[in-house]
Amino acid sequence: SKINHHGQRASSIVKGMLEHSRASTGVKEPTDLNALADEYLRLAYHGLRAKDSMFSATMKTHFDESLPMVEVIPQDIGRVLLNLINNAFYAVNEKAKQGIEGYAPTLTLSTRWLSGAEAEIRVQDNGPGIPESIRDKIFHPFFTTKPSGQGTGLGLSLAYDIVTKGHGGTLDVKSTIGEGTEFIIRLVYEPG
């Protein structure tokens, strides 16, 4: 069973490397980012609940209704959102396991329309936060803070490439130890 487990792990890492090196074949199309974000939030939540029926978190959404359709590759931006949301859920779940009195695991997903030029998506959690010492490494391939077998370390680097190289946008992180982390995606508006 150990050989099988490590074989599957190696397979998932190789698959991740291939995804990383493969250029996206998706086509940019006018996309409702509010609907996309909402869909992937539910997908991530139900996916985690299927794996761990004890998992529970409060989900808050603040969607800017004035956000226009934006030209993106929906499945790629969906993958980015799924990764950021899954990481946020993982973080709040880890903090919840510490048994801190009065702690309520919360993820906030919001969109904003910035000065008629950029669409912004924020994924915020109230988890343990990311130490400053590793903050500049989190977008590097194979860097992971998860225990062995939990993550490949390719998710955030792939998300970063999709947003910056694939869409000409930015992906930034703000984090405070003990208070949480926020990932901010900004996509330059291209009329859809």
C-alpha positions in Angstrom: 0.0 0.0 0.0 3.0 2.3 0.6 4.3 1.7 -2.9 0.9 2.4 -4.3 0.5 5.6 -2.2 3.9 6.9 -3.3 3.3 5.9 -6.9 0.1 7.9 -7.0 1.8 10.8 -5.4 4.6 10.7 -8.0 2.0 10.5 -10.7 0.1 13.5 -9.4 3.4 15.5 -9.3 4.3 14.6 -12.9 0.7 15.4 -14.0 1.1 18.8 -12.2 4.4 19.4 -13.9 2.9 18.6 -17.3 0.0 21.0 -16.7 2.5 23.6 -15.6 4.5 23.3 -18.8 1.6 23.0 -21.2 0.3 26.2 -22.6 -3.4 26.7 -22.2 -5.5 25.8 -25.2 -8.5 27.6 -23.8 -10.1 30.5 -25.6 -10.8 33.8 -24.0 -14.5 34.6 -23.9 -16.8 37.1 -22.2 -17.2 35.8 -18.7 -19.4 36.8 -15.7 -16.7 36.7 -13.0 -19.3 36.9 -10.2 -21.1 33.7 -11.4 -17.7 32.0 -12.0 -16.5 32.8 -8.5 -19.7 31.7 -6.9 -19.7 28.4 -8.9 -16.1 27.5 -7.9 -16.8 28.5 -4.2 -19.6 26.0 -4.0 -17.6 23.4 -6.0 -14.7 23.7 -3.5 -16.9 23.6 -0.4 -18.9 20.6 -1.5 -15.7 18.8 -2.7 -14.1 19.3 0.8 -17.3 18.2 2.5 -17.3 15.0 0.5 -13.8 14.3 1.7 -14.3 15.4 5.3 -17.9 15.5 6.5 -16.8 17.3 9.7 -15.5 20.3 7.7 -17.5 23.4 8.2 -16.8 27.1 7.4 -18.8 30.3 7.0 -18.7 31.6 3.4 -19.3 35.2 2.7 -19.6 36.7 -0.7 -19.5 40.4 -1.8 -20.0 40.6 -5.5 -19.9 43.9 -7.3 -23.0 43.9 -9.5 -21.5 46.6 -11.8 -18.8 44.2 -12.9 -19.0 43.8 -16.7 -18.3 40.7 -18.7 -14.5 40.2 -18.8 -12.6 38.4 -21.5 -10.9 35.5 -19.8 -10.3 31.8 -20.3 -13.1 30.7 -17.8 -11.7 27.2 -17.1 -8.2 28.6 -16.3 -9.5 31.4 -14.0 -11.8 28.7 -12.5 -8.7 26.6 -11.7 -7.0 29.6 -10.1 -10.1 30.3 -8.0 -10.5 26.6 -7.0 -6.9 26.5 -5.9 -7.1 29.7 -3.8 -10.4 28.7 -2.3 -9.2 25.2 -1.4 -6.1 26.7 0.2 -8.2 29.1 2.2 -10.5 26.3 3.4 -7.4 24.2 4.3 -6.0 27.1 6.3 -9.2 27.8 8.3 -9.6 24.1 8.9 -6.1 23.8 10.3 -6.7 26.8 12.6 -10.1 25.3 13.7 -8.3 22.1 14.7 -6.3 24.2 17.3 -9.5 24.6 19.3 -9.3 28.3 19.8 -12.3 29.5 21.8 -14.7 31.6 19.7 -12.9 31.0 16.4 -15.3 30.7 13.4 -13.6 29.5 10.2 -14.6 32.1 7.6 -13.8 32.6 3.9 -14.8 35.8 2.1 -15.0 35.9 -1.6 -15.4 39.3 -3.2 -15.3 41.1 -6.6 -14.8 44.7 -7.4 -14.8 46.9 -10.5 -11.8 49.2 -10.3 -11.9 52.6 -12.1 -13.3 51.2 -15.3 -10.1 49.3 -16.1 -9.7 46.3 -13.9 -11.7 43.5 -12.4 -10.6 42.4 -9.0 -11.3 39.1 -7.2 -10.3 38.7 -3.5 -10.2 35.4 -1.6 -9.8 36.1 2.1 -9.6 33.7 5.0 -9.2 34.1 8.8 -6.8 31.2 9.0 -3.3 31.2 10.7 -1.7 33.5 8.1 1.5 33.0 6.0 4.8 33.9 7.8 6.7 36.7 6.1 9.8 34.5 5.8 8.0 32.3 3.2 5.7 34.8 1.6 8.0 35.5 -1.3 8.4 31.8 -2.0 4.7 30.8 -2.2 4.4 31.3 -5.9 7.6 29.2 -6.7 7.0 25.7 -8.2 7.2 22.8 -5.7 7.0 25.1 -2.6 4.4 23.9 -0.2 3.7 24.4 3.5 1.3 21.4 3.6 2.4 18.1 5.1 3.9 15.5 2.8 1.2 13.9 0.7 -1.2 16.9 1.0 0.0 19.2 -1.7 2.3 19.2 -4.7 3.5 22.8 -4.4 2.3 23.4 -8.0 -1.0 25.0 -7.3 0.0 28.6 -6.5 2.8 28.7 -9.1 0.3 27.5 -11.7 -2.3 30.0 -10.5 0.3 32.8 -10.7 1.3 31.8 -14.3 -2.3 31.7 -15.4 -3.1 35.1 -14.0 0.1 36.9 -15.0 1.3 35.2 -18.2 -2.0 33.8 -19.5 -4.1 36.9 -18.7 -1.7 39.8 -18.2 -3.0 40.4 -14.7 -1.6 40.4 -11.2 -1.8 38.0 -8.3 -0.8 39.4 -4.9 -1.0 38.2 -1.3 -1.5 40.0 2.0 -1.2 38.1 5.2 -1.1 38.8 8.9 0.1 36.0 11.3 -2.8 34.8 13.5 -5.4 36.9 11.5 -5.5 35.4 8.0 -4.5 35.7 4.4 -5.9 37.5 1.3 -5.2 36.8 -2.3 -5.9 39.5 -4.8 -6.4 38.8 -8.5 -6.5 41.8 -10.8 -7.4 41.4 -14.4 -7.2 44.2 -16.9 -10.6 44.7 -18.5 -11.0 43.7 -22.1 -14.5 44.4 -23.3 -16.3 41.1 -23.8 
